[in-house]
Amino acid sequence: MAFALGALNFPSPITCKSTSISSSSSSSHALDAAYIKRAAELADSSAGFTAPHPNFGCVITSATKERERVVVLGEGYLYGEGTTPAELQAVEAAGDLSRGATAYLNMEPADCAADHTSVSAIVQAGITRVVIGIRHPLQHLRGNAVRALRSEGLLVDVLGEDLQSKAFEEALKSCLIVNAPLLYRAASRVPFSVLKYAMTLDGKIAASSGHASWISSKMSRSRVFELRGRSDAVVVGGNTVRRDNPHLTARHGGGHFPRRIVMSKTLDLPEVANLWDDTEVPTMVATQRGARRSFQKFLASKGVEVVEFDILNPKDVMEYFYDRGYLAILWECGGTLAASAISSGVIHKVHAFVAPKIIGGKNAPSPVGELGMVEMTQALELIDVQYEQIGPDMLVSGFLQPVPDLTPNIPSMDETSAIDPTVSAYESNIIFFFKTWDPHGAFSNFSLHPIQMPDENGDYFTWPSVEHYYQACKFVGVNNPFAKKCLEDIKNAKSPEEAARLGRKIQRQRPDLVRSDWESSKIDVMYRALKCKFSTYPNLTCMLLSTAGSVLVEASPHDLFWGGGRDGEGLNYLGRLLMQLRSEFLADSLSNEKDATS
């Protein structure tokens, strides 16, 4: 998480208001669409606070036939991780009036094996119908709450599946957009990134002298504060720090203050800058390895975190922030860095504030630098473009990449049954797992469950995670001082993500340091580490056994060996090993039961 929820002041829960909407001139579809859009609007109230989790909103209504009116009984939205679910807030606001009512949810509740609060609140309140905008974007949760509600006898309608008409297109779009950051993050494994800039009518972001205050109006600048308040971090380049000396605070953006990030290869930055004051907001500087060590020490003395990259580029920086759990990033950089970010494919949306001003100048900078395009046919076109007048300015916004489709991928049943006979070809359940914050995240090799396994000397060592052990094993037995240093660095890595980055980087840059039998032995290495992990922790053994009959799929969209891949093309070896381990544990359990009764 990029921020602590404990310090935030959230508004009081939403209570029942006697709001009503006449249905005499509206079809039932139009009413359903209107309330789904209202649920999405409520969900958007928590943007910036819930990362990396979804934004949830709920509206409960009841039709009063004799008055031909539809009354809103209760509303709610999820304030942040660990707070009262939107559904429970709405039910508590509606009270006994919930019985026989309809609940509108922008997204399927995130109920899982560990938490049934949302579904239970709806069922126990006596609600008879639930309308859901989209299914949950995380694959292993997708459809769980829908099935649970239907099993309790409730009528559940999902937009695009059970409800299809023109009336629902805008409602569905609102549900996708309110959780676009999570959808993009889950599909691309980088945070959702928005490029924001302000320019004159002739496409300039500053005068030829570099002066840029102020292009846009005060009203537009207030909107920028709101955008910052919805983000985990704000990114600028070194030129922006030198030229503008920005604060990059949210100010009027609410209680959430995003981290400030400066990308600079050379660290040619001023010693006096507003960003070095971390009293209110922390700052991080991403730079290239070895750049100005003395200045790095200076920044550290100011409390600024410095992160070095072998080669500083937007893609690697965003992958790093993905590992740190960031959900949404706002880019407020100049044209050079903006062009690099767009070319790297990490920018998903653009917000362009256009002021009715003309400044001219051949050398005046533009918002996006060189992209290498020579014909208009190469131009990047925005999707779902929106236009909004803000004071004298025009805000043009749109997506550079379409919202991802996260439809679950099902592996071959024949192959799965061969690995684990308990899996039935009929009505088999599929459990997806990926990040450690998922309900089944403990299955991941990145989960923080220390294991006792031999080190390079054959002595038992406490490895912080399976991933630490797996990455270190790449270099075991290699007679090279640098390989031994890599192994030690991995052992001491502060997180599984850091261990993975170290191991993968060295494997990519110095394949000669990797043990010669690695490709043929890595599956066995992973299996032994997993077996140690699940044997060490009884609660993990119970969790694994509880999935008997289910297909286990590591849902990484990019790892085509250990994961399932984005389109199901992955080999899913991690899921296979877990199912094989589950079979062995089940066999041992049956054997022990027989011994006990004989």
N, C-alpha and C positions, 0 to 999 in steps of 0.2 A: 504493500500500500504506500502511496505517496504522501499520505497525511494521516494524522491521528484524529479519530472521531471524538475522543473524550473531551477535547477542548472546544467543540463546536456547540453553538446554541441553536437548537432546532425549534421551529415554530410548534405551537400546541397542535394536537391532533385535530383533524377536520371533523366537525360534528354535522349532524343532520340539519340541512337547511330546507325550508319549504319551497325550494325551487321546483318549478314544474314546466313542462313543455306540452303544448297542445298537440294532440295526435290527429285531430280532425282532418288536417290538410296534409298529413305526412303518412307515407306507407310504413309498414313495420320495418322494412329494410332500411329506410332512411333514418328511423329512430335508432335502430341497432347501430348503424354506422356513426350516428351523432354521438352516442354514448361511448362507443369504442374510442372515438377521437378525444372525447373528454377524459377517458382513462389514460390515454397517451399524454394528454396535456398535463394531467396530474403527475404522471410518472416523470415528466421532464423537470418537475420542480426539484428533484434530487440530483440532477446532473452535476457531476463534480464531487459528490459525496459518497456515492455507492461503489466507485471503482475498486476492484475490477469486476464487480458484480452488476447485474442488470438493473434497470430502472423499472419499478413496478407501480402501477396505478390501478385503483379499483373503484367502480361506481355501482351502487346498488339502487335499483329502481323497482317500483311496483305500479302496475296499471290499475287505476280506479275506474272500472267500466261505467258506473253510473254517471260519473262526471266526465267521462271520455278524456281523462288526463293521465299522464305518466309522471309520477312524482319521484324525485330524487330523495332517497331515504338516507343514504350515507356515502361518504367518499373517504379515500385514504391513499397515501402513497408511502413507499419505503423510504425512510429518511437516510438510512445508511446501513452498512453491514452490522448485523446483530441487533437491530432495532425492531420494533413491532411491525409485522408484515402488513402490507396495504390492505389485504383482505380482512384481517382481524380488526384493523382500525375501522373499516367501513361497516363491518358487522356490529361492532360495539356502538357506532354512531346510530345505526338503524334500529338496534334493539329488537324487540319482539315483532316489529314491522317487517323484518327480514323474511318471515315465514311466507313461502309462496312467491317470493320476489325473484328478480333476475339480477345476476351479477355480471358486470362487464369488466374484463381484464385486458390490458394491452398486450400482456404476455402470459403464457402458461406459468402457473406458480412453480417455484423451484423446489418443490417437495421431493424428498429423496428418502433413503433408508433411515437417515438420522433425524429428519424433521418433517412432520406432517401437519404443522400448525396451520398453514394456509388452507389446505384441503379440509382439515377437520373443522376449521372455523366456518367454512361455507356449508358443509354438510350439517353440522350441529345447529346452524342458524335456521335450517329449514328452507334454504334457497332451492328452488326447483329447476332453474335454468341458468346456465353459464355460457356467456359468449366470449370467446378468446380471440384476440387479434392475431398473434403468431405463436407457434410452439416455441419451447425453450431453445435457444441457440446452441447450448452445449449438448452434444450428441447423446451422452449417457443419461441425461435428464429429459430428453425430448420425448414427449408423449406420456410420461409417467403420471403426471397429475391429471391429464385428460382421461387416461384409463381408470385411475382411482375414482374420479368423480362419476364416470359412467357406471362403474361397478356398484356405486351407491344409489343408482337409479336416477341420477340427475340427467337432464337433457343438456348436452354440451355441443355447441356449434363453434367451429373454427373457421375464421375468414379464409377464403380461397379454397376451402375443402367442402364444408357443409353449407356455407353461405357464399354464393357467387353471383354478383351482379355489378353493374356500373356504380351503384351506390356505395359499394364497399372498397372501391379502388383507392380513393383518397384516405379512407380509414386505415386500410392496410399499409399504405405508404407512411402514415403518421406513426404507426407501430414500429415499422422498420427503422425510420429515421431516429426515433427517440432512443433506440438501442443500437444505432449504427456503430458506435465505438466498439461495443462488445462483439458484434457480428464481424467487423473487419479484423479485429484483434484475433478472434478465434480462427479465422480463415488464413490470415497472412502472417501471423506470428510477429507482428510489429504493432506498436500502439497506433490507434486511429490518429492520423495527422491532418491538421487543417492549416493551410497557408493563408495568412491574412495580410493584406497590405492596403494602403490608401494611396491613391494617385490622382493627378489632375486629369482634366478632360483630354489632354493630349498625351496621356500615358507616362507622366513623370512622377517619381516619388521624391524628388528633391530638385533644387535649382542646380545649375552648373557648379556653383560654389560648394554644394553639399548641404546647404541650409534646407531643413525640411519642416520646421515648426511654424504654423500648423497647416497641413494640407486639408484635412477634413475638419468638420465642424465639431463643436463640443458635444452635440448629441451623438455623433458617430463615435467619438472617443469614449463616451459612456457605454456604448454597445461593445466596444473592445474590452472594457473592464469586465463586462458580463461574460464575454467569450473566455477571458482568462480564468474567471471564477469557475468555469465548467471544465477546466483542463487540469491535468496533473502536473504539467510543466510547460514553460514557455521557452522557445529556442531563439537565440539570436547569434549572429556571427561577430567576429572581431571588429569589422568595419562599423557596425551599429554601435558597439560600445565606445569606440574611439570618436565617432561623429556625433552621436546623440546623447551619450551618457544616460541611458534610460534607467528608470526604477523597476519597470515591469511588474508592478504590484496590481492586485485585482481592484483595490480601492472600493468601488461601489459594487464589486462582484459577489458580495455575500461573505460568509464566514470561512470559505476555503481559499487558501493562498497557495497557488501553484509554485513549484520549485522553478528557479530561474537557471537556464542552461546557456552557457556560452561555448560555441564551437570555434576553436582557433588552433590552426596547425603550428604556428610559430610562437604563440603567446606574446605577440607584439601588442601588448595591452597596457593601458595606463595604470600607474600605481594608485592613483586617486580616481575612484569610480563609485557611483551609487550602488552598483551591484555587489561590491565587496562588503557592504554593510548588511550583515545577516540578522540584524536585530528582529526584523519582522518576517523576513522570508529567506530561506536558505538558497545559496547559489552553488552551482556545480560548473566546473570548467572541463570540457572535453578537449583533449589535445593529442598531438602525435608524440609517440614515445621519445623521450630524451629532450624535448623542447624546453629550453631555458630553465634548467633545474633550480637556479637561484630564485627565479620568479615563482616557480611552483612552491618553494618553501615560504616565500612571502605570502602567497595566497593561503597556504595552510595556516599561517600565523593569524590570518584574518578570519579563519573559520570556514574558508571556501574549500569544498571538496574538489580535488583534481583527479580525473580519470584519464589514463593514457591508453591510446589505441596504437597498434602497430602502423596502421594507415588510417588516418581520420577521414571517414566518409559517412554520409547520412545513414546508409543501410546498416552498417555495423553499430553505429550509435543507437539507432532505433531497436535493433535486436538486443542490445545491452539493456535498454530501458524496458523492453518486453520482459526480460528475465527478472527485472526488479519490480515487476507487477504494475507498470504504468498502463493506463487505459487510453488516455487522450492527450495529445501533444498539440500545442499551438505554435506555429512557426511565424515569427515576426521579423524575419531576417531581410537582408538586402537581396538584390537581384542575383548576385553570383551564387550565394548559398541556396537561394530558392531554386535556381536552375539545376544545381547539383541534386537537390532533394527530389525534384520532379523527375529528373533523369534516372535516379535510383529507384523510382517506383514507390516511394514511401509516403507521398502526398496523396490523400484520399479526397479532400474537399478544399475548395477555394472560397474565401470571402474577400471580395474586392470592393472597397469603398471608393466611389468615383465622385470627386468634387467638381463643381461647375467652375473650374479655373483653368487658365491656360498660362503656362510659364515658358514654353519653348526651350531652345538650347540644344545644339547638336550633342553636347557632352553631358547633358542632364541625365541622370540615371533612370532606368526603367525598372519595374517591379520584378521582372524575370530576365536573367542574363541569357547567354548563348545556349541554345538547345540543339544546334546543328541542323536546323530545318532550313531548307532552301525553297520549298514550294508550299503553297497554302494547303495543298492536299495532305500535308504532313501535320497540320495544326491539330493540337489536342482540343477536343470538343467536350464541354461540360455536359453532364447529364442532370436532368431534373433541375433546370435552372430556375431560380427564384429572383424576383426583383422587388425591392422594398425601398421606399423613399424615407430617408432619415434626415429630417430638417432639410437643408438645401442639397444634401448628398443623395446618391443612389447606391444602395448596397446590392451588388450582383453576387449571387452564391450558387454553387453547383458542385456536383461530384465529378472527380476525374476518373473514378473507378466505380462500377456498379456495386450495389450492396450484395455481398456474397450469399449464395444459396448453400446452407449448411445441412443438406439432406443427409441422413445417416447412410453409411455404406455397410452392406452386409457381406461378410466373407462367405466362401463356399461352405455349404452345410456338410457335404461329404467329407471335406478335409477336416472340418472342425470335429465332426463326430468320430473320425478316426483317432484324433488326439484325445478326446474326452467322450466316452460312450454315454455319459449322462445327458449330453445335449441332444434334445429331440429335434427331429426335422419339422415337427409341427408346433406352432405357437412358441417357438423358442424366443427367450428374452435376450436382448443384446445390451450389454453393459459397456459403455464407453468410458475410458478414463484418460486423463492427459496431464493437466496441471495439478500440483499438490493441493490447491484450494478447492478442487472438485471433491464431492462426497466420497468417491472411490479413489481419491488422489493418493492414498496410502499404497496403492498398487504400483505407483510410479517408482522407477529407480531413482528419482530425484527426491523422494520423501525423506525427511530427516529422521531416519531410524538407524542409529549406529549399529554396526555389526563387527564381530570379532572374526577376522580373517588373517591369514599369514601375509606378512609383508615380503619385500624382496629378499630378506635374509631368512625367511622361513619362520620368523618369530610372529606370534599372534599380536595383532595391532588393532586398536579400535578405530575403524574407519567411520567417518561421520555419516556416510550414506553409501548405498550400493553404487551410485554413480562415481563417487570418489574411488572406490576399489576397482571398478571396471576401467576407468580411464587410466589409473596407475598401472594396471596390468599390461597395458600396451608396451611399456618400457622395461618390464621385469626381465632380467637376464641379459640386457644389452650392455656390452662392455664399452661404455662411452661416458665420460664425465658429465657431458651435457644431458644425456638421457637420465642419469642418476639424479641430476639437479631437477629435471622436469618431474621425475617421480616424487621427489621431496616436495616440490611446489604444489603438486596435486594433493599430496597427503595433508598439506597445511592450508589448502584452499578454504576460504571462509564460507563457501556455499557450494552446493552441488552444481549450480549454474557456472560458477567460477571454475570448478574442477573440469567441467565439460568443455568450457572455452579453452582452457589450457591444453587439455589432451587433444582436442580436435585441431587446434592451431598448430601444434608441433607435428601432429600426424600429417597435416596438409603441407606444412613448410619443409619438414625434414622427415620424409618417409623412411630414410635410411636408419632412423633411430627407433623405429617400431620393430618389435620382435618379428622374426621371419614367419612364425607360425600363427600370427595373430588372426588372420582371416578364418583359419580352420579351427581356432580355439576360442574365439570370442563368445560363441553361443554357450559353450561349457562354462566359461568364466562368469557370464551373466547368470546362468542357471544356479551355479554354486552359491553365488552371492544372494540371489533371491531365496534360495532354500534356507540359508543361514538366517536371513531377515525374518521370514515367516515362521521359522522354528523358534526364533528367539522371543517373539512377541505373540503370546496367546491370543490377544485381541485381533491381530492381523490374521492368524490362522482361522479364527471363527468367522471373520469377514470373508475370507477366501472361500471357506466351506459353505457359507450362506449363499454363494453365487452358483452352487451346483445346478447344472441344467442350463446355465446361461452362457452365451458366447462372450468372451472377453476381448475387447478391441482397444488397443492403444491408439488414441485418436489423433496423433500428430499428423498434420496434413503434409508435412515435408519429409519426415523420416520414412523412407520407403523400405527400410530393412526392419527396424524394431516397431514401426508404426503401421497404421492402416492406409496412410496416404489420403490425399484429398478426394480422389475419385475411386477409392477402393483398390488402387493398384499396388498398394504396399503389401509386404510379406507378413506384417504383424507378428514378428517373432516374439516380442515381449508378451503379447496376449497368448500366444501358443505355449510359451514356457510356463506362464501362470496356470493355464488350463492343465498342462501336464503335471505341474506340482499339485494342483487341486486333486487330480486323479490319484496321485500317490498318497496324499493325506487321507483321502476318503477310504482308500484300500487299507491303510494302516489303522484307521478308526474302526472299520468293520472287523479287521483281524483282532484288534484288542477286545472288541465286544464279544467275539466268539471265544477267546481265551478266558474272558471273565465268566462266561456262562457254562464253560465245559468243566 
